[in-house]
Amino acid sequence: MAVADNGWENWQVKIRAIEFLGKAENPKAVDLLLKIFASRSLHYSCPAVKTYTAIALGNFKEDGRIQDILIKGIQNDEPQVREACVRALGKTGDVKAVLVLILLLNDHSIAIRLSAIHALERLADRRAIPYLEILSEKDSDEIVRNVANRALKNFHNK
């Protein structure tokens, strides 16, 4: 935790520490990870640090603060941070994220749409089905249509 919290630590080392904290799923790490993610400090503003912190936060399913900060993170200026927040929302298992993820199916970014599809598939909330059906038929990108179609098949097999 000291390495992840050290503002002067090399960003690559900091990322490894953050990854470890996420994989260890130690509840004591949540406050630190939330602090790093929410910070506007130059020591924590690196998009890679924010990205890996969002992914690590997705492993903490029991803390209600995490969903809120990940939803705010979807508005981040950095595309990889936004995408990591979407993926992490799917990992949390919290179905309260479903409506936010459904809205992201219309995002201009193909990466965000794909991540939203995967997150919705992971959450397995049937409210997503009609929206995935529309996406599988009408999205402008063939890959998005195919991934949405595959997600629908997985929904029907559950």
Helices and strands as residue ranges (DSSP letters): H 2-5, H 11-24, G 27-29, H 30-38, H 47-57, H 64-73, H 79-92, G 95-97, H 98-104, H 110-123, G 126-128, H 129-138, H 142-157
